Amino acid sequence: MRWPAVAHVFRLLLASVVLPAVLRAQHPAHRIPQQTPMEPMAMMMIDPLGVPMERMGSGTTWIPDAVSLPARHRMIGSWLVMLHGFGFVQYDKQGGPRGDEQFGSLNWAMAMASRDLFGGRFQARTMLSLDPATVTTQGYPLLLQSGETYRGQPLVDRQHPHDFWMELAVMYERALSPSFGVTAYLAPSGEPALGPVAFMHRPSAMDNQAAPLGHHWQDATHISFGVLTAGVFGPRWKLEGSAFNGREPDEERWGFDPIRLDSYSGRFSFNPDSAWSFSAGYGFLKSPEALRPTESMHRITASVLHGRKLGKNGQIATTLLWGANRHSGRTSHSALAESEAVLDRRNTVFGRVEFVQKTAEELVLPTGPGGFAPDSTFNVAAFSVGYIREVGRTSMATVGLGFQGSLNVVPTSLDPIYGSRTPVGGMLFLRIHPIHGPHDMATPMPPMGH
């Protein structure tokens, strides 16, 4: 099927789902809080159309209501402040002739402040990372990974670090009727409405520090320097469109890249109940890669997230994800299945299975006479599992000791390059993150007019 036809079918599918959802939505405009003395202050704030803040993933994405990301909340005046983040200190060893080893730290922290404003909900947020210092601007070893550059050359078998300014954004949501609302998101650095929830914010991957091998087919636009998103939503669905900067972040990781709005995307999200979240998106990325500035790209993604509570203190979350890139007349695909189970207060297990089609150029393989054709495509796969045991806990945070092992699979033709058809890698790490506690109590606010 030709690519314009795929895009046309995708638009028709969106329309066939969105219109019935709009017509069927039958939910109240706001959740009216019960004014009891013991009610947490955060519950006094407006949740437009009953959509809770806990449904938010990265950018403007949604996750299932039944599972949560660990965070701390506190009321400061009329503002609800949320703090969220993870820190890893890891030893990373990737085997074979293209492997490497590194001792470093992967980390990020997010702060979000929300308040009622003009009958809706306003949020200001920032997310920061010290990755450029703690794993260097060359990133960390990860077999078969590709994307972005280091010293003007493609990064391969390494994952690039996050920029310091992962996100700096404001968002506003307001209900216009009992079943219909509008939303806007503005970010000098942020995430357009395109891919699924970024891997660090997925409940199915929050303790899996390694980026997916299909990152640049799926959620790599989660750091874009220039994003403007507008959308409409109901209690269970959301349709958004974005103008954004299609160029990947450059090698200067501490400041802001030039802000542009040269690309566009659209995404539909649907949460039929508390356990499920579906999304599908399409985007046009103008000149995404610095080494190929004349090439633009089309991207389509689709994802299914599921989550539920597990016992008294646990939860289990799973993601199925597909992403495809179309550029230079070629289409390549990626697929992923991952899951994480917080079994109880002390034990967590997680795993991921993925498949990606990568070219000889993306894997920086020898080309020309005696080598591979630059556009040769290789099917590569990876399987990884991990375990974390909590070894320290306070009222605010928990510290876990963990390991992660990975088995990669390459075609026979790449055996001489990687030293095996099944090169392996692994990480040992300490991880710290906040404990998801109840909202701090405070003097109740008077109810807002709706």
Helices and strands as residue ranges (DSSP letters): H 3-24, G 41-44, G 53-55, E 71-76, E 79-94, E 101-117, E 120-128, H 131-134, E 140-150, E 153-159, E 165-177, E 180-189, G 199-201, H 215-218, G 220-222, E 227-233, E 237-244, E 263-270, E 276-285, E 297-310, E 314-327, E 330-342, E 347-359, E 377-393, E 397-409, G 412-414, H 415-418, E 424-434
